[in-house]
Amino acid sequence: MSSPLRPLGTSDLRVFPLALGGNVFGWSADERQSFAVLDAYAAAGGNFLDTADVYSEWVEGNEGGESETIIGRWMASRGNRSDVVVATKVGHHSRLKGLAAPTIKAGAEESLRRLGTDHIDLYYTHFDDESVPVEEIVTALDQLVKEGKVRAVAASNISPERLRASLDFAEAEGLARYVALQPEYNLVAREKYEGPLLDVVAGAGLAAVPYFGLASGFLTGKYRPGRTVESVRARSASAHAETARGRAVLTALDEVAEAHGAEPATVALAWLASRPTVAAPIASARTVKQLPALVAVADLTLTADELARLTAASGTTGSGTTEG
């Protein structure tokens, strides 16, 4: 049986086709629950963890870094650091806001301490900081790579123009260049990525690692018109159920899922994993029970007709393409 691991852009990293989101660790999942989810993900062959220094600063009593700390304790207790690809981010924590060079350096040092490791596998700029020249950002990230503290660098929430400028500068100066982009991208949110941003990613050979892969849980199928769901994300997820696009996507998901005996979430992630440039969608699980539908994406191959049906149902608005 061939390995499900995929290359991550131009880097030497190889990742499972489902990145486990760490935003729930220290938020809706305590350390015991988080360890159980992490154990189950690893047992299913998963190796790609996505977190950030700001997770979960928004929770009363938290200061940020809780997710990194939990992941660090889990890796230490399991002795599996070399088996895990850890991605974290800098620039959005209230104490370390923005992407000035000293902020990037300080953020990396704090993340390394919380993760209990000497290197970060993939280090993202969480949100672009247009007050800082791309030259300063790229140079600061390259320094971390040269010091062995970061293996590869990536960007999230950045304009096509700034991404292109960052890549051009890195190439011209022989510095570490971005290998991946983390955009918002899913069956009900395509227009932010498809178009100029995707063009830059594809042209440069970057990998896309989409966040909100399940649209805050909407694409699991549990949010339906008129149905109330108790969840910290219920409001944002339920809003999709009231749109024509959301209803069309649910219908297509139900049909394809039934044909495969699969969960709607698995189908939604399989569609995303099949899209040009996408290496691994990100999805999080608060409980072990939620995990099988996510990791099953590694074993589900949709037909061309099924992919086309989902693509047509999702449609787009604005400048994005609707071709499958």
C-alpha positions, -999 to +999 in steps of 0.1 A: +000+000+000+014+034-010+019+061+016-008+088+017+018+114+025+021+143+000+049+166-008+045+201+006+052+225-022+089+228-030+100+218+006+113+184+017+083+180+040+058+152+034+024+156+050-008+136+056-036+149+033-055+162+064-038+187+087-052+186+122-062+220+134-049+229+168-072+259+174-095+239+197-067+227+220-069+247+252-103+262+240-131+237+235-108+207+242-088+205+274-054+188+276-068+153+282-093+156+253-066+171+231-042+142+238-069+117+229-075+134+196-038+137+188-033+100+197-061+090+174-049+112+146-014+098+148-028+062+149-046+069+117-014+079+100-017+116+105+015+137+109+006+173+101-003+196+131-014+232+125-013+257+154-004+293+162+010+314+190-023+332+194-043+300+200-064+304+222-058+339+235-095+348+229-107+325+258-111+342+291-082+333+314-059+323+285-029+343+273-022+326+240+001+297+234-021+271+251-024+250+219+014+250+213+019+240+250-005+211+247+011+199+215+045+202+230+035+182+261+020+156+239+051+152+217+073+150+248+051+124+264+049+103+233+085+107+222+074+113+186+088+147+176+106+133+146+073+118+133+054+150+134+053+180+110+045+210+132+033+242+117+028+274+137+023+310+131+035+345+141+021+380+140-014+379+154-007+375+192-016+407+211+018+409+226+036+401+194+016+419+168+028+424+132+058+412+113+087+435+122+119+415+123+123+415+161+087+404+165+092+374+141+124+364+160+107+368+195+077+349+183+097+320+171+117+317+203+084+317+224+068+291+201+099+269+203+098+270+241+061+262+243+065+234+218+095+220+236+114+216+205+145+230+188+129+235+154+095+245+138+088+225+106+067+251+089+065+287+101+037+310+088+033+347+089-003+346+103-015+379+088+005+400+064+017+433+079+018+458+050+036+484+072+067+462+070+085+458+037+085+423+024+123+425+023+124+428+061+100+399+066+116+375+042+151+383+056+139+377+092+124+344+082+155+334+063+176+340+094+155+315+113+160+290+086+198+296+086+199+291+124+181+258+120+151+270+141+127+267+111+127+242+083+104+259+059+084+292+057+050+300+045+024+328+045-013+332+053-038+360+047-017+379+022-025+397-011-014+382-044+008+413-049+027+410-016+030+372-020+046+377-055+069+404-042+080+382-013+088+353-036+106+376-061+128+391-034+136+357-019+146+343-053+167+374-062+186+373-029+189+335-026+169+335+007+144+310+020+112+314+000+077+306+010+068+270+002+031+272+011+001+295+015-027+291+040-059+306+025-095+305+035-109+280+010-138+255+010-169+246-010-188+277+002-159+301+001-139+299-031-136+334-044-110+346-019-085+320-032-095+312-068-082+338-091-051+359-087-039+343-054-042+308-068-024+319-099+006+331-079+006+299-058+004+276-088+030+296-108+055+294-080+049+258-071+036+265-036+013+242-017-021+254-004-031+244+031-066+257+034-081+268+067-119+267+074-118+235+053-153+226+067-166+262+068-167+263+106-184+229+107-212+237+081-198+211+056-201+183+082-238+184+073-251+189+108-262+224+102-294+225+082-321+251+076-342+255+107-320+232+128-303+245+160-269+231+169-251+238+202-215+247+192-191+276+197-192+280+159-229+276+154-236+312+143-211+313+115-218+278+103-256+281+104-255+313+082-244+291+053-276+270+056-297+300+048-281+307+014-289+291-020-253+281-024-252+265+010-284+245+003-271+234-031-238+223-016-255+202+011-277+185-015-246+176-036-227+165-005-255+142+006-258+126-028-220+119-031-217+108+005-245+083+001-229+068-030-197+062-011-212+053+023-191+083+036-197+113+058-204+147+041-173+161+059-151+135+042-166+143+008-161+181+014-125+176+023-119+152-006-132+178-030-108+203-014-079+179-014-084+173-052-082+210-061-052+224-079-023+233-055-040+219-024-017+196-004-038+192+028-069+209+041-070+218+078-098+206+100-101+203+138-117+178+160-127+185+196-134+148+204-121+115+191-156+108+178-153+137+153-120+124+139-128+094+116-147+115+091-117+138+088-089+113+084-110+093+060-101+118+033-069+099+028-089+069+015-117+086-004-113+092-042-141+109-059-150+104-095-146+132-121-184+134-123-187+137-085-161+164-083-178+183-112-212+180-094-198+195-062-179+222-081-211+232-099-232+232-067-206+254-050-205+280-078-187+312-070-192+349-071-168+376-081-136+369-100-131+332-090-133+304-116-160+278-115-142+252-136-136+218-120 
